Amino acid sequence: MQPLPHIYSVTGSAAAAGQVTLSTAGAPDLASAAPSQFGGPGNHWSPESLLTAALSSCFILSFRSVARALRLEWRRVECTVEATLERVEGVMQFTRVVTRVTLTVPESVAALLCERALAKAEHGCLIGNSLRGQRELQFELEREPAGQLRAQAV
């Protein structure tokens, strides 16, 4: 990791109507628009869905790091984030984030080690730590039977 502080820069540009184009160095442009709940078309990433996606991605990347440090053997992680937007004291804000994780591990891996890694990933997620709302982690472990063949990328 590079020394802190880190600076992240994204440029948004738009005409008077239509989508917003988001750009950052080294990545493809991304189209954004208001979600259908705010009268938008509902067929683009919205600021709300981008924040929720950032939470899911951050959790998974944090989990990878924690699992590597704990030498946790795992096969797959799936992370669904549900963020609740409400008006609080006249201001719109996310009040609750529920992170639902399904972790697939070999049969031999201890459940306690998995729980510890998942909790550490949730605690270490910098996007989640940057929000005010209540956070909740729910998880399910799926066991991969010993000797089960897995497809391997060539």
NULO-178835 format. One record per residue (C-alpha): chain; x negated, y, z negated; residue number from 0. Coordinates in pm, 1 decimal. Example, Ala and Ser with C-alpha at 12.3 -4.5 7.8 and 13.67 -1.06 7.14 Angstrom:
2
(rec A; (-1230.0; -450.0; -780.0); 0)
(rec A; (-1367.0; -106.0; -714.0); 1)
This chain:
154
(rec A; (0.0; 0.0; 0.0); 0)
(rec A; (-118.1; 350.0; 74.4); 1)
(rec A; (-149.7; 595.8; -213.7); 2)
(rec A; (160.9; 793.7; -309.8); 3)
(rec A; (327.5; 1020.0; -225.3); 4)
(rec A; (459.4; 877.3; 101.6); 5)
(rec A; (641.1; 1111.2; 340.3); 6)
(rec A; (907.2; 975.1; 578.3); 7)
(rec A; (1036.7; 1191.8; 860.1); 8)
(rec A; (1346.3; 1139.2; 1075.6); 9)
(rec A; (1484.8; 1388.2; 1326.8); 10)
(rec A; (1853.8; 1399.6; 1409.6); 11)
(rec A; (1986.0; 1577.4; 1717.1); 12)
(rec A; (2337.6; 1617.8; 1855.7); 13)
(rec A; (2561.0; 1823.2; 2080.3); 14)
(rec A; (2876.4; 1992.8; 1950.8); 15)
(rec A; (3063.1; 1660.0; 1981.0); 16)
(rec A; (2963.5; 1295.5; 2005.2); 17)
(rec A; (2693.7; 1084.3; 1850.5); 18)
(rec A; (2387.8; 1190.5; 1657.1); 19)
(rec A; (2056.4; 1055.0; 1785.9); 20)
(rec A; (1810.5; 965.6; 1510.7); 21)
(rec A; (1438.4; 946.6; 1589.9); 22)
(rec A; (1128.7; 852.1; 1397.0); 23)
(rec A; (776.5; 785.8; 1515.1); 24)
(rec A; (712.5; 431.5; 1634.0); 25)
(rec A; (1074.3; 311.0; 1634.7); 26)
(rec A; (1353.4; 309.7; 1892.6); 27)
(rec A; (1611.4; 587.4; 1869.5); 28)
(rec A; (1929.5; 503.5; 1681.9); 29)
(rec A; (2279.1; 633.0; 1756.6); 30)
(rec A; (2485.8; 746.8; 1458.6); 31)
(rec A; (2837.0; 883.4; 1417.1); 32)
(rec A; (3096.1; 934.0; 1147.2); 33)
(rec A; (3259.7; 608.8; 1031.6); 34)
(rec A; (3624.1; 540.6; 1116.0); 35)
(rec A; (3715.7; 626.4; 754.6); 36)
(rec A; (3611.0; 985.9; 831.7); 37)
(rec A; (3774.5; 997.9; 1175.4); 38)
(rec A; (3471.1; 877.6; 1367.6); 39)
(rec A; (3476.0; 620.2; 1645.2); 40)
(rec A; (3369.8; 332.7; 1418.2); 41)
(rec A; (3138.0; 183.5; 1681.4); 42)
(rec A; (2807.4; 337.0; 1570.4); 43)
(rec A; (2590.3; 319.2; 1262.8); 44)
(rec A; (2709.3; 588.6; 1021.8); 45)
(rec A; (2517.3; 760.3; 741.9); 46)
(rec A; (2712.7; 540.9; 500.0); 47)
(rec A; (2633.7; 216.1; 682.7); 48)
(rec A; (2269.3; 321.2; 726.5); 49)
(rec A; (2234.9; 374.4; 350.9); 50)
(rec A; (2395.6; 36.9; 285.0); 51)
(rec A; (2165.2; -123.9; 543.5); 52)
(rec A; (1866.8; 41.2; 375.9); 53)
(rec A; (1970.1; -120.2; 45.8); 54)
(rec A; (1995.3; -465.7; 205.1); 55)
(rec A; (1665.2; -432.2; 388.6); 56)
(rec A; (1487.1; -290.7; 83.2); 57)
(rec A; (1614.6; -575.8; -134.3); 58)
(rec A; (1492.1; -839.8; 112.0); 59)
(rec A; (1151.8; -675.6; 154.0); 60)
(rec A; (1119.6; -640.4; -225.1); 61)
(rec A; (1219.0; -1005.9; -265.5); 62)
(rec A; (953.9; -1117.7; -16.1); 63)
(rec A; (689.1; -933.9; -214.7); 64)
(rec A; (807.1; -1067.5; -550.9); 65)
(rec A; (840.9; -1424.0; -418.9); 66)
(rec A; (487.5; -1409.7; -278.8); 67)
(rec A; (350.6; -1284.9; -613.0); 68)
(rec A; (538.1; -1557.4; -802.8); 69)
(rec A; (442.7; -1821.6; -545.6); 70)
(rec A; (811.3; -1901.2; -501.8); 71)
(rec A; (877.1; -2133.1; -209.4); 72)
(rec A; (1193.9; -2035.9; -25.7); 73)
(rec A; (1349.6; -2089.6; 316.2); 74)
(rec A; (1602.8; -1813.4; 378.6); 75)
(rec A; (1759.7; -1515.3; 209.4); 76)
(rec A; (2080.6; -1342.5; 311.2); 77)
(rec A; (2177.3; -1015.6; 146.1); 78)
(rec A; (2515.9; -848.0; 181.9); 79)
(rec A; (2555.4; -507.0; 20.7); 80)
(rec A; (2891.2; -348.9; -54.5); 81)
(rec A; (2875.6; 17.7; -151.7); 82)
(rec A; (3178.9; 201.9; -292.1); 83)
(rec A; (3218.2; 568.7; -201.8); 84)
(rec A; (3438.2; 780.6; -429.6); 85)
(rec A; (3500.1; 1140.5; -524.3); 86)
(rec A; (3354.4; 1218.8; -867.3); 87)
(rec A; (3400.4; 1566.3; -1014.1); 88)
(rec A; (3477.3; 1703.9; -668.8); 89)
(rec A; (3173.0; 1548.0; -501.4); 90)
(rec A; (3161.0; 1238.6; -277.1); 91)
(rec A; (2907.9; 984.6; -395.4); 92)
(rec A; (2839.9; 613.0; -402.9); 93)
(rec A; (2955.8; 497.3; -744.4); 94)
(rec A; (2892.3; 123.3; -721.5); 95)
(rec A; (2666.6; -104.9; -521.7); 96)
(rec A; (2716.2; -480.5; -526.9); 97)
(rec A; (2431.5; -684.6; -380.3); 98)
(rec A; (2533.1; -1041.3; -293.3); 99)
(rec A; (2243.6; -1271.1; -216.9); 100)
(rec A; (2230.3; -1629.5; -94.7); 101)
(rec A; (1886.9; -1780.5; -139.9); 102)
(rec A; (1796.5; -2114.4; 16.8); 103)
(rec A; (1516.8; -2300.1; -158.1); 104)
(rec A; (1380.5; -2656.1; -163.8); 105)
(rec A; (1544.3; -2886.5; -418.6); 106)
(rec A; (1228.0; -2890.3; -629.6); 107)
(rec A; (1226.0; -2513.5; -700.4); 108)
(rec A; (1336.4; -2416.5; -1051.1); 109)
(rec A; (1656.4; -2210.7; -1066.0); 110)
(rec A; (1509.1; -1994.2; -1342.4); 111)
(rec A; (1219.2; -1890.8; -1118.1); 112)
(rec A; (1465.6; -1798.0; -842.4); 113)
(rec A; (1676.5; -1591.6; -1083.2); 114)
(rec A; (1366.4; -1413.7; -1209.7); 115)
(rec A; (1248.6; -1330.9; -856.7); 116)
(rec A; (1591.0; -1203.9; -750.3); 117)
(rec A; (1623.7; -985.8; -1061.9); 118)
(rec A; (1273.3; -842.5; -1010.3); 119)
(rec A; (1355.9; -764.6; -646.1); 120)
(rec A; (1674.4; -583.3; -749.1); 121)
(rec A; (1487.9; -391.5; -1017.2); 122)
(rec A; (1208.7; -300.9; -774.0); 123)
(rec A; (1426.0; -186.7; -481.8); 124)
(rec A; (1324.6; 177.1; -439.0); 125)
(rec A; (1636.7; 263.7; -236.8); 126)
(rec A; (1862.9; 126.5; -510.5); 127)
(rec A; (1654.1; 302.1; -774.6); 128)
(rec A; (1714.7; 630.4; -590.8); 129)
(rec A; (2094.1; 612.1; -630.9); 130)
(rec A; (2304.5; 715.5; -928.5); 131)
(rec A; (2581.8; 457.5; -902.4); 132)
(rec A; (2624.8; 134.2; -1094.9); 133)
(rec A; (2437.0; -160.7; -944.6); 134)
(rec A; (2532.1; -525.8; -965.6); 135)
(rec A; (2344.5; -831.2; -839.5); 136)
(rec A; (2533.8; -1149.5; -757.7); 137)
(rec A; (2353.4; -1451.7; -619.2); 138)
(rec A; (2398.9; -1807.6; -510.9); 139)
(rec A; (2127.4; -2068.5; -471.6); 140)
(rec A; (2148.8; -2318.3; -189.9); 141)
(rec A; (1931.5; -2627.0; -213.2); 142)
(rec A; (1754.1; -2771.7; 85.7); 143)
(rec A; (1725.2; -3148.5; 37.1); 144)
(rec A; (1372.6; -3289.5; 34.7); 145)
(rec A; (1260.9; -3407.7; 375.4); 146)
(rec A; (1523.7; -3205.1; 562.5); 147)
(rec A; (1392.9; -3109.3; 903.9); 148)
(rec A; (1378.2; -2739.7; 980.7); 149)
(rec A; (1357.3; -2580.8; 1324.0); 150)
(rec A; (1019.8; -2416.1; 1365.6); 151)
(rec A; (946.0; -2121.6; 1592.9); 152)
(rec A; (700.0; -2202.8; 1865.8); 153)
